[in-house]
Amino acid sequence: MSSFASSARPEVSDDLADASRSNSNGPYSAAMAQSRLSTQPGAQKRASSAHLSGLMCNVHRTTGREPPPLVGATTTIIEDKLYVFGGRILSRSRPAPLTADLYELDLVRRHWTKLETSGDLPPPRYFHSMCALGDTKMVCYGGMSPAPSSQPLAADQQQQQQGEVSVMSDIYIYDVLSRLWTHVAAQDAPQGRYAHCACILPSSAVFASDQAPLSALQPNAATGRPGMDVDGTGGAEMIIVGGQDGANHYIEQISVFNLRSLKWTSTQALGKSCGAYRSVAAPISPVAASRIGRGGGTTAAQERVDPGSSMLIYSNYNFLDVKLELQIRRPDGTLTERSMAGAYTPPGLRFPNGGVIDSHFIVSGTYLTSSKQEYALWALDLRTLTWSRPQTQPGGRLQPPAHQLWQCVHGGAGGVWLL
């Protein structure tokens, strides 16, 4: 039996050790947190209720075949289902095995199912990314997988050799309806990485080709595989931000993969160290992007923006004296730094996760000190760039059951789910 919470709304070698000590699932974390500002309860209550009166967190029981405790797994929401893929199983055995299992949580029935999948099955991995693509597909990229062996090995021998891992730069697309995996053999892939950030945005790119490219957005109803019926424009792009290489060095780049042409189209310098341990990337609608930093009085004229989707990159680091950074990536690829104001700011959150609901960026993550192991949930009003706390259970914090693994994931219907 496991639990999750819903909100209904109108340096990685060391990092991995931190993840294991805090029962973290890669971006998963162990407990729910208050901020270092909790010594000012009256002020905190006023801040949290200013713009978030409709956001409330609750804990629910779940049934079914739940995932084991995992490190470096991903959670992805499509419609009313949440999917958990991959990860390293927390185990006393050494090395702890990696997995390529896929679990589905029905968020309405609150019931877990371990899925049987087919097709081009991806190898086991952790600290990869998995992004929702429309309402029927998910895209898996990169991570760390067992190093390939020069000789065929039995299953038990493969598990024994999983101590040696390599960083990947491969892409697999999963079709939810057919439960089929498809490997995308893309050329000119960027440097392999793990613990990166990723999200998928609509694209306005135009293609010209004698042969229509495979399209990850146009399913073939008969087989569920990507189809061939495309018009040569639009589609979607997967944006890969940062991450780390096999030597644990940060990769200060942003790479773009177009899911209509199935090609890597660009790589640009990032100039910052971003990764899953300290950063999170999230898409922003054109209207929400037009309101950033404009205050609460944005007019309709100000909201008329050119079509195209932006994304935000939120980072926190130097956890003893935490530094917070917010970058906005515009549709043309330009990056803009935005300053966050206000007397109330989040503490340093390890493995942050979150998404945008209306004009708020909701972020969660593990708050670790020598005496605390808590899981914090904060909200940034993108109009004023000020922070506040969503309401939780009485007492101001979510209290997950012992030994449960939690992660904040953004539900497309305007909600945040905590697993």
DRENDO-1510 file (C-alpha; in Angstrom, 1 decimal, always signed):
<recs>
REC; n; res; u; v; w
REC; 1; MET; +0.0; +0.0; +0.0 .
REC; 2; SER; +1.4; +3.4; -0.9 .
REC; 3; SER; +0.2; +7.0; -0.7 .
REC; 4; PHE; +0.2; +10.0; -2.9 .
REC; 5; ALA; -1.0; +13.6; -2.5 .
REC; 6; SER; -3.0; +15.6; -4.9 .
REC; 7; SER; -3.7; +19.3; -5.2 .
REC; 8; ALA; -6.9; +20.3; -7.0 .
REC; 9; ARG; -6.8; +23.7; -8.5 .
REC; 10; PRO; -9.3; +26.4; -10.1 .
REC; 11; GLU; +28.9; +16.8; -8.1 .
REC; 12; VAL; +26.7; +13.6; -8.8 .
REC; 13; SER; +28.7; +10.9; -7.2 .
REC; 14; ASP; +27.9; +12.8; -4.0 .
REC; 15; ASP; +24.5; +13.6; -5.3 .
REC; 16; LEU; +23.7; +9.9; -5.7 .
REC; 17; ALA; +24.8; +9.3; -2.1 .
REC; 18; ASP; +22.4; +12.1; -1.0 .
REC; 19; ALA; +19.7; +10.5; -3.0 .
REC; 20; SER; +20.1; +7.1; -1.4 .
REC; 21; ARG; +20.4; +8.5; +2.1 .
REC; 22; SER; +17.1; +10.4; +1.7 .
REC; 23; ASN; +15.3; +7.5; +0.0 .
REC; 24; SER; +15.2; +9.6; -3.2 .
REC; 25; ASN; +13.9; +8.4; -6.5 .
REC; 26; GLY; +16.3; +10.4; -8.5 .
REC; 27; PRO; +14.1; +13.4; -8.5 .
REC; 28; TYR; +12.1; +11.5; -5.8 .
REC; 29; SER; +12.6; +12.5; -2.3 .
REC; 30; ALA; +11.7; +11.3; +1.2 .
REC; 31; ALA; +9.6; +13.8; +3.2 .
REC; 32; MET; +7.6; +17.0; +3.1 .
REC; 33; ALA; +9.2; +20.2; +4.2 .
REC; 34; GLN; +8.8; +23.5; +5.9 .
REC; 35; SER; +11.1; +26.3; +4.9 .
REC; 36; ARG; +13.8; +27.8; +7.0 .
REC; 37; LEU; +11.4; +30.7; +7.4 .
REC; 38; SER; +8.9; +28.6; +9.4 .
REC; 39; THR; +10.0; +30.5; +12.5 .
REC; 40; GLN; +7.6; +33.3; +11.2 .
REC; 41; PRO; +4.3; +31.3; +11.0 .
REC; 42; GLY; +2.1; +34.3; +10.8 .
REC; 43; ALA; +4.0; +35.9; +7.9 .
REC; 44; GLN; +4.3; +32.5; +6.2 .
REC; 45; LYS; +0.5; +31.9; +6.4 .
REC; 46; ARG; -0.2; +35.3; +4.9 .
REC; 47; ALA; +2.3; +34.7; +2.1 .
REC; 48; SER; +1.0; +31.3; +1.3 .
REC; 49; SER; -2.7; +32.3; +1.1 .
REC; 50; ALA; -2.2; +35.5; -1.0 .
REC; 51; HIS; -2.7; +33.9; -4.4 .
REC; 52; LEU; -3.1; +30.2; -3.8 .
REC; 53; SER; -6.4; +29.8; -1.9 .
REC; 54; GLY; -7.6; +27.2; -4.4 .
REC; 55; LEU; -4.5; +25.0; -4.1 .
REC; 56; MET; -4.7; +22.4; -1.3 .
REC; 57; CYS; -2.6; +19.2; -0.8 .
REC; 58; ASN; -4.1; +16.0; +0.5 .
REC; 59; VAL; -2.8; +12.4; +1.1 .
REC; 60; HIS; -4.6; +9.3; -0.4 .
REC; 61; ARG; -4.0; +5.6; -0.1 .
REC; 62; THR; -3.4; +3.5; -3.2 .
REC; 63; THR; -3.8; -0.1; -4.0 .
REC; 64; GLY; -2.4; -2.6; -6.6 .
REC; 65; ARG; +1.1; -3.6; -7.6 .
REC; 66; GLU; +3.2; -0.6; -6.7 .
REC; 67; PRO; +6.8; +0.1; -7.7 .
REC; 68; PRO; +9.6; -0.9; -5.3 .
REC; 69; PRO; +11.7; +1.9; -3.7 .
REC; 70; LEU; +13.7; +3.4; -6.6 .
REC; 71; VAL; +16.5; +5.9; -7.2 .
REC; 72; GLY; +16.6; +7.9; -10.4 .
REC; 73; ALA; +13.2; +6.8; -11.8 .
REC; 74; THR; +11.0; +9.1; -13.7 .
REC; 75; THR; +7.3; +10.0; -13.2 .
REC; 76; THR; +5.2; +11.3; -16.1 .
REC; 77; ILE; +1.5; +12.2; -16.2 .
REC; 78; ILE; -0.7; +11.6; -19.2 .
REC; 79; GLU; -4.4; +12.4; -18.7 .
REC; 80; ASP; -5.5; +10.7; -15.5 .
REC; 81; LYS; -2.6; +8.2; -15.4 .
REC; 82; LEU; +0.8; +8.5; -13.8 .
REC; 83; TYR; +3.8; +6.4; -15.1 .
REC; 84; VAL; +6.9; +5.4; -13.3 .
REC; 85; PHE; +9.7; +4.1; -15.4 .
REC; 86; GLY; +13.2; +2.8; -14.8 .
REC; 87; GLY; +15.4; +3.5; -11.8 .
REC; 88; ARG; +17.8; +1.7; -9.6 .
REC; 89; ILE; +16.1; -0.6; -7.0 .
REC; 90; LEU; +17.1; +0.3; -3.5 .
REC; 91; SER; +18.6; -3.0; -2.3 .
REC; 92; ARG; +21.1; -4.4; +0.1 .
REC; 93; SER; +22.7; -6.3; -2.7 .
REC; 94; ARG; +25.7; -4.7; -4.5 .
REC; 95; PRO; +25.4; -3.6; -7.1 .
REC; 96; ALA; +21.8; -2.7; -6.8 .
REC; 97; PRO; +20.0; -3.7; -10.0 .
REC; 98; LEU; +18.8; -1.2; -12.6 .
REC; 99; THR; +15.3; -1.8; -14.0 .
REC; 100; ALA; +13.3; -1.0; -17.2 .
REC; 101; ASP; +10.0; -1.7; -15.6 .
REC; 102; LEU; +7.0; +0.6; -16.3 .
REC; 103; TYR; +4.3; +1.1; -13.7 .
REC; 104; GLU; +0.9; +2.9; -14.2 .
REC; 105; LEU; -1.0; +4.6; -11.4 .
REC; 106; ASP; -4.7; +5.4; -12.2 .
REC; 107; LEU; -5.1; +8.7; -10.5 .
REC; 108; VAL; -8.9; +8.3; -10.3 .
REC; 109; ARG; -9.1; +4.7; -8.9 .
REC; 110; ARG; -5.7; +5.2; -7.1 .
REC; 111; HIS; -4.6; +1.8; -8.3 .
REC; 112; TRP; -1.2; +0.6; -9.5 .
REC; 113; THR; -0.5; -1.7; -12.4 .
REC; 114; LYS; +2.8; -3.1; -13.6 .
REC; 115; LEU; +2.6; -2.9; -17.4 .
REC; 116; GLU; +3.7; -5.6; -19.9 .
REC; 117; THR; +5.2; -3.8; -22.9 .
REC; 118; SER; +6.6; -4.9; -26.3 .
REC; 119; GLY; +8.6; -3.6; -29.2 .
REC; 120; ASP; +12.1; -2.1; -29.0 .
REC; 121; LEU; +12.4; -2.4; -25.2 .
REC; 122; PRO; +14.9; +0.2; -23.8 .
REC; 123; PRO; +17.7; -1.2; -21.6 .
REC; 124; PRO; +17.5; -0.6; -17.9 .
REC; 125; ARG; +18.5; +2.9; -16.8 .
REC; 126; TYR; +18.3; +5.6; -14.2 .
REC; 127; PHE; +18.6; +9.4; -14.0 .
REC; 128; HIS; +17.1; +9.5; -17.5 .
REC; 129; SER; +14.2; +11.8; -18.6 .
REC; 130; MET; +10.7; +10.9; -19.7 .
REC; 131; CYS; +8.4; +13.5; -21.2 .
REC; 132; ALA; +4.7; +13.3; -22.2 .
REC; 133; LEU; +4.1; +13.8; -25.9 .
REC; 134; GLY; +0.5; +14.7; -26.6 .
REC; 135; ASP; -2.1; +12.5; -24.9 .
REC; 136; THR; -0.8; +9.1; -26.1 .
REC; 137; LYS; +3.0; +9.0; -26.0 .
REC; 138; MET; +6.1; +9.4; -23.8 .
REC; 139; VAL; +9.7; +10.1; -24.9 .
REC; 140; CYS; +12.6; +8.6; -23.0 .
REC; 141; TYR; +16.1; +10.1; -23.4 .
REC; 142; GLY; +19.5; +9.3; -22.0 .
REC; 143; GLY; +20.4; +8.4; -18.5 .
REC; 144; MET; +22.8; +5.8; -17.2 .
REC; 145; SER; +22.6; +2.1; -18.4 .
REC; 146; PRO; +24.6; -1.0; -17.8 .
REC; 147; ALA; +27.8; -0.9; -19.9 .
REC; 148; PRO; +27.4; -3.2; -22.9 .
REC; 149; SER; +29.2; -6.5; -22.7 .
REC; 150; SER; +31.2; -7.9; -25.5 .
REC; 151; GLN; +29.8; -11.4; -24.9 .
REC; 152; PRO; +26.2; -12.6; -24.4 .
REC; 153; LEU; +25.4; -13.0; -20.8 .
REC; 154; ALA; +22.6; -14.9; -18.9 .
REC; 155; ALA; +20.1; -12.8; -17.0 .
REC; 156; ASP; +21.8; -13.4; -13.6 .
REC; 157; GLN; +25.2; -12.5; -15.1 .
REC; 158; GLN; +23.8; -9.3; -16.6 .
REC; 159; GLN; +22.5; -8.2; -13.1 .
REC; 160; GLN; +26.0; -8.9; -11.6 .
REC; 161; GLN; +27.6; -6.7; -14.2 .
REC; 162; GLN; +25.2; -3.8; -13.7 .
REC; 163; GLY; +27.8; -2.1; -11.4 .
REC; 164; GLU; +29.5; -0.8; -14.6 .
REC; 165; VAL; +27.3; +1.8; -16.3 .
REC; 166; SER; +27.7; +4.2; -19.2 .
REC; 167; VAL; +25.9; +7.4; -20.1 .
REC; 168; MET; +23.4; +7.3; -22.9 .
REC; 169; SER; +22.1; +9.7; -25.6 .
REC; 170; ASP; +19.4; +7.4; -27.0 .
REC; 171; ILE; +15.7; +8.0; -27.6 .
REC; 172; TYR; +12.8; +5.7; -27.1 .
REC; 173; ILE; +9.1; +6.5; -27.7 .
REC; 174; TYR; +6.4; +4.7; -25.8 .
REC; 175; ASP; +2.8; +4.5; -27.1 .
REC; 176; VAL; +0.4; +4.3; -24.2 .
REC; 177; LEU; -2.5; +2.8; -26.2 .
REC; 178; SER; -0.6; -0.1; -27.8 .
REC; 179; ARG; +2.0; -0.4; -24.9 .
REC; 180; LEU; +4.7; -0.5; -27.6 .
REC; 181; TRP; +8.2; +0.9; -27.4 .
REC; 182; THR; +9.9; +2.3; -30.6 .
REC; 183; HIS; +13.6; +3.1; -30.7 .
REC; 184; VAL; +14.5; +6.3; -32.7 .
REC; 185; ALA; +17.9; +5.8; -34.4 .
REC; 186; ALA; +18.8; +9.5; -34.6 .
REC; 187; GLN; +22.1; +10.7; -36.1 .
REC; 188; ASP; +24.4; +13.4; -34.7 .
REC; 189; ALA; +23.2; +12.9; -31.2 .
REC; 190; PRO; +24.6; +15.2; -28.5 .
REC; 191; GLN; +27.0; +14.0; -25.8 .
REC; 192; GLY; +25.6; +11.3; -23.6 .
REC; 193; ARG; +24.4; +12.4; -20.2 .
REC; 194; TYR; +22.4; +11.6; -17.1 .
REC; 195; ALA; +20.6; +13.7; -14.4 .
REC; 196; HIS; +19.6; +16.3; -17.0 .
REC; 197; CYS; +16.4; +18.3; -17.3 .
REC; 198; ALA; +14.0; +17.9; -20.2 .
REC; 199; CYS; +10.6; +19.1; -21.5 .
REC; 200; ILE; +8.6; +19.0; -24.8 .
REC; 201; LEU; +7.4; +22.1; -26.5 .
REC; 202; PRO; +5.3; +22.8; -29.6 .
REC; 203; SER; +7.5; +23.5; -32.6 .
REC; 204; SER; +7.0; +25.9; -35.6 .
REC; 205; ALA; +9.9; +24.4; -37.6 .
REC; 206; VAL; +9.4; +23.8; -41.3 .
REC; 207; PHE; +10.7; +20.8; -43.2 .
REC; 208; ALA; +11.1; +20.0; -46.9 .
REC; 209; SER; +11.8; +16.5; -48.0 .
REC; 210; ASP; +11.1; +14.1; -50.9 .
REC; 211; GLN; +10.1; +11.5; -48.3 .
REC; 212; ALA; +7.9; +12.5; -45.4 .
REC; 213; PRO; +9.7; +11.9; -42.1 .
REC; 214; LEU; +8.4; +9.7; -39.4 .
REC; 215; SER; +6.2; +11.7; -37.0 .
REC; 216; ALA; +6.0; +10.9; -33.3 .
REC; 217; LEU; +2.9; +13.0; -33.2 .
REC; 218; GLN; +0.8; +11.2; -35.9 .
REC; 219; PRO; +0.0; +7.7; -34.6 .
REC; 220; ASN; -0.8; +4.9; -37.0 .
REC; 221; ALA; -4.2; +3.6; -35.7 .
REC; 222; ALA; -3.6; +0.1; -37.0 .
REC; 223; THR; -0.3; -0.5; -35.3 .
REC; 224; GLY; +0.3; +2.3; -32.8 .
REC; 225; ARG; +3.7; +3.0; -34.3 .
REC; 226; PRO; +4.7; +6.5; -35.5 .
REC; 227; GLY; +3.0; +7.1; -38.9 .
REC; 228; MET; +4.1; +8.7; -42.2 .
REC; 229; ASP; +1.2; +11.1; -42.8 .
REC; 230; VAL; +2.7; +14.5; -42.0 .
REC; 231; ASP; +2.5; +18.0; -43.6 .
REC; 232; GLY; +6.1; +19.0; -43.1 .
REC; 233; THR; +5.5; +21.7; -40.5 .
REC; 234; GLY; +5.0; +22.0; -36.8 .
REC; 235; GLY; +5.2; +19.0; -34.5 .
REC; 236; ALA; +7.0; +19.2; -31.2 .
REC; 237; GLU; +10.5; +19.6; -29.9 .
REC; 238; MET; +12.2; +17.9; -26.9 .
REC; 239; ILE; +14.5; +20.4; -25.1 .
REC; 240; ILE; +17.4; +18.8; -23.2 .
REC; 241; VAL; +19.0; +21.0; -20.6 .
REC; 242; GLY; +22.4; +20.4; -18.9 .
REC; 243; GLY; +23.1; +17.1; -17.2 .
REC; 244; GLN; +26.4; +15.4; -16.4 .
REC; 245; ASP; +28.8; +13.2; -18.4 .
REC; 246; GLY; +30.4; +9.9; -17.4 .
REC; 247; ALA; +33.0; +11.8; -15.4 .
REC; 248; ASN; +30.3; +13.7; -13.4 .
REC; 249; HIS; +31.2; +17.0; -15.2 .
REC; 250; TYR; +28.3; +19.3; -16.0 .
REC; 251; ILE; +27.4; +19.6; -19.6 .
REC; 252; GLU; +26.6; +23.3; -20.0 .
REC; 253; GLN; +24.5; +23.0; -23.2 .
REC; 254; ILE; +20.9; +23.0; -24.4 .
REC; 255; SER; +20.1; +20.5; -27.2 .
REC; 256; VAL; +16.9; +20.3; -29.3 .
REC; 257; PHE; +15.4; +17.2; -30.9 .
REC; 258; ASN; +12.5; +17.7; -33.3 .
REC; 259; LEU; +9.9; +15.0; -32.9 .
REC; 260; ARG; +8.5; +15.4; -36.4 .
REC; 261; SER; +11.7; +15.2; -38.4 .
REC; 262; LEU; +13.2; +12.9; -35.7 .
REC; 263; LYS; +16.5; +14.8; -35.9 .
REC; 264; TRP; +18.7; +16.7; -33.5 .
REC; 265; THR; +18.4; +20.3; -34.8 .
REC; 266; SER; +20.5; +22.5; -32.6 .
REC; 267; THR; +22.8; +22.7; -29.6 .
REC; 268; GLN; +23.5; +26.0; -27.8 .
REC; 269; ALA; +25.7; +27.1; -24.9 .
REC; 270; LEU; +24.0; +27.4; -21.6 .
REC; 271; GLY; +26.8; +28.9; -19.5 .
REC; 272; LYS; +25.4; +27.4; -16.3 .
REC; 273; SER; +25.6; +24.1; -14.5 .
REC; 274; CYS; +22.1; +22.6; -14.6 .
REC; 275; GLY; +20.9; +19.1; -13.8 .
REC; 276; ALA; +18.3; +17.1; -12.0 .
REC; 277; TYR; +20.0; +17.5; -8.6 .
REC; 278; ARG; +19.7; +21.3; -8.6 .
REC; 279; SER; +17.4; +22.4; -11.5 .
REC; 280; VAL; +14.0; +21.8; -13.1 .
REC; 281; ALA; +12.7; +22.8; -16.6 .
REC; 282; ALA; +9.1; +23.4; -17.4 .
REC; 283; PRO; +7.1; +24.6; -20.4 .
REC; 284; ILE; +5.2; +27.9; -20.2 .
REC; 285; SER; +2.2; +28.9; -22.3 .
REC; 286; PRO; +2.5; +32.0; -24.5 .
REC; 287; VAL; +0.0; +33.9; -22.3 .
REC; 288; ALA; +1.8; +33.0; -19.0 .
REC; 289; ALA; +5.1; +33.9; -20.6 .
REC; 290; SER; +3.8; +37.3; -21.6 .
REC; 291; ARG; +2.8; +38.0; -17.9 .
REC; 292; ILE; +6.2; +37.2; -16.4 .
REC; 293; GLY; +7.3; +40.1; -14.2 .
REC; 294; ARG; +4.4; +42.4; -15.3 .
REC; 295; GLY; +2.5; +42.3; -12.0 .
REC; 296; GLY; -1.2; +41.4; -11.6 .
REC; 297; GLY; -2.6; +44.1; -13.9 .
REC; 298; THR; -1.7; +42.7; -17.3 .
REC; 299; THR; -4.0; +44.0; -20.0 .
REC; 300; ALA; -5.4; +42.1; -22.9 .
REC; 301; ALA; -3.2; +44.1; -25.3 .
REC; 302; GLN; -0.1; +43.1; -23.3 .
REC; 303; GLU; -1.1; +39.4; -23.6 .
REC; 304; ARG; -1.2; +39.5; -27.4 .
REC; 305; VAL; +1.9; +37.5; -28.1 .
REC; 306; ASP; +3.4; +35.8; -31.1 .
REC; 307; PRO; +2.7; +32.0; -31.2 .
REC; 308; GLY; +5.4; +29.9; -29.8 .
REC; 309; SER; +6.2; +28.2; -26.5 .
REC; 310; SER; +8.7; +29.3; -23.9 .
REC; 311; MET; +10.2; +27.3; -21.0 .
REC; 312; LEU; +11.6; +28.2; -17.6 .
REC; 313; ILE; +14.7; +26.8; -16.0 .
REC; 314; TYR; +14.8; +27.1; -12.2 .
REC; 315; SER; +18.0; +26.3; -10.4 .
REC; 316; ASN; +19.0; +26.4; -6.7 .
REC; 317; TYR; +22.5; +25.6; -5.5 .
REC; 318; ASN; +25.1; +26.4; -2.7 .
REC; 319; PHE; +22.7; +24.9; -0.2 .
REC; 320; LEU; +24.4; +26.2; +2.9 .
REC; 321; ASP; +23.7; +29.8; +1.6 .
REC; 322; VAL; +21.2; +29.0; -1.1 .
REC; 323; LYS; +21.3; +30.8; -4.4 .
REC; 324; LEU; +18.2; +30.9; -6.6 .
REC; 325; GLU; +18.2; +31.4; -10.4 .
REC; 326; LEU; +15.4; +31.7; -13.0 .
REC; 327; GLN; +15.9; +31.7; -16.7 .
REC; 328; ILE; +13.3; +32.0; -19.4 .
REC; 329; ARG; +14.0; +30.4; -22.8 .
REC; 330; ARG; +12.0; +32.1; -25.6 .
REC; 331; PRO; +10.7; +30.3; -28.7 .
REC; 332; ASP; +13.7; +31.7; -30.7 .
REC; 333; GLY; +16.1; +30.1; -28.2 .
REC; 334; THR; +17.2; +33.2; -26.4 .
REC; 335; LEU; +17.8; +33.0; -22.7 .
REC; 336; THR; +16.8; +35.7; -20.2 .
REC; 337; GLU; +17.6; +35.9; -16.5 .
REC; 338; ARG; +14.8; +37.0; -14.2 .
REC; 339; SER; +15.3; +38.2; -10.6 .
REC; 340; MET; +12.9; +36.8; -7.9 .
REC; 341; ALA; +11.8; +39.2; -5.1 .
REC; 342; GLY; +10.1; +39.0; -1.8 .
REC; 343; ALA; +10.9; +38.3; +1.8 .
REC; 344; TYR; +10.0; +34.6; +1.5 .
REC; 345; THR; +12.1; +32.3; -0.6 .
REC; 346; PRO; +12.4; +28.5; -0.7 .
REC; 347; PRO; +15.3; +26.8; +1.0 .
REC; 348; GLY; +17.8; +24.8; -1.1 .
REC; 349; LEU; +15.8; +21.9; -2.6 .
REC; 350; ARG; +17.6; +18.8; -3.8 .
REC; 351; PHE; +16.1; +17.1; -6.9 .
REC; 352; PRO; +13.5; +19.9; -7.5 .
REC; 353; ASN; +10.5; +19.1; -9.6 .
REC; 354; GLY; +7.4; +21.0; -10.7 .
REC; 355; GLY; +5.4; +22.7; -13.4 .
REC; 356; VAL; +3.3; +25.8; -14.3 .
REC; 357; ILE; -0.3; +26.1; -13.2 .
REC; 358; ASP; -2.0; +29.3; -14.6 .
REC; 359; SER; +0.5; +32.0; -13.6 .
REC; 360; HIS; +2.2; +30.0; -10.8 .
REC; 361; PHE; +5.3; +27.9; -11.0 .
REC; 362; ILE; +4.9; +25.1; -8.4 .
REC; 363; VAL; +8.2; +23.5; -7.3 .
REC; 364; SER; +9.0; +20.8; -4.7 .
REC; 365; GLY; +12.0; +19.0; -3.5 .
REC; 366; THR; +14.0; +17.6; -0.6 .
REC; 367; TYR; +15.2; +20.0; +2.1 .
REC; 368; LEU; +18.1; +18.3; +3.9 .
REC; 369; THR; +20.1; +19.6; +6.8 .
REC; 370; SER; +22.0; +17.8; +9.6 .
REC; 371; SER; +18.8; +17.7; +11.6 .
REC; 372; LYS; +16.0; +17.7; +9.1 .
REC; 373; GLN; +14.8; +15.5; +6.2 .
REC; 374; GLU; +11.7; +17.2; +4.8 .
REC; 375; TYR; +9.9; +17.7; +1.5 .
REC; 376; ALA; +9.0; +21.3; +0.6 .
REC; 377; LEU; +6.3; +22.7; -1.7 .
REC; 378; TRP; +6.6; +26.3; -2.9 .
REC; 379; ALA; +4.9; +28.5; -5.5 .
REC; 380; LEU; +6.3; +31.3; -7.6 .
REC; 381; ASP; +3.8; +33.9; -8.9 .
REC; 382; LEU; +5.2; +34.5; -12.4 .
REC; 383; ARG; +3.4; +37.9; -12.6 .
REC; 384; THR; +5.2; +39.4; -9.6 .
REC; 385; LEU; +8.1; +36.9; -9.3 .
REC; 386; THR; +7.4; +36.5; -5.6 .
REC; 387; TRP; +7.3; +33.2; -3.6 .
REC; 388; SER; +4.5; +31.8; -1.3 .
REC; 389; ARG; +3.6; +28.5; +0.2 .
REC; 390; PRO; +0.5; +26.4; -0.9 .
REC; 391; GLN; -1.7; +25.3; +1.9 .
REC; 392; THR; -1.1; +21.8; +3.1 .
REC; 393; GLN; -2.5; +19.7; +5.9 .
REC; 394; PRO; -3.0; +21.3; +9.4 .
REC; 395; GLY; +0.4; +22.2; +10.8 .
REC; 396; GLY; +1.7; +23.5; +7.5 .
REC; 397; ARG; +3.4; +20.4; +6.0 .
REC; 398; LEU; +2.5; +17.2; +4.3 .
REC; 399; GLN; +3.3; +14.2; +6.4 .
REC; 400; PRO; +4.1; +11.2; +4.1 .
REC; 401; PRO; +4.0; +7.7; +5.6 .
REC; 402; ALA; +7.4; +6.3; +6.6 .
REC; 403; HIS; +9.5; +4.8; +3.8 .
REC; 404; GLN; +7.4; +6.3; +1.1 .
REC; 405; LEU; +9.0; +8.1; -1.9 .
REC; 406; TRP; +7.5; +11.4; -3.0 .
REC; 407; GLN; +7.8; +13.5; -6.1 .
REC; 408; CYS; +5.9; +16.5; -7.3 .
REC; 409; VAL; +4.7; +16.1; -10.9 .
REC; 410; HIS; +2.6; +18.5; -12.9 .
REC; 411; GLY; -0.8; +17.3; -14.2 .
REC; 412; GLY; -1.9; +18.8; -17.4 .
REC; 413; ALA; -5.5; +19.4; -16.2 .
REC; 414; GLY; -4.3; +22.0; -13.8 .
REC; 415; GLY; -3.1; +20.0; -10.8 .
REC; 416; VAL; +0.0; +18.8; -9.0 .
REC; 417; TRP; +0.4; +15.2; -7.9 .
REC; 418; LEU; +2.8; +14.1; -5.2 .
REC; 419; LEU; +3.7; +10.4; -5.4 .
</recs>
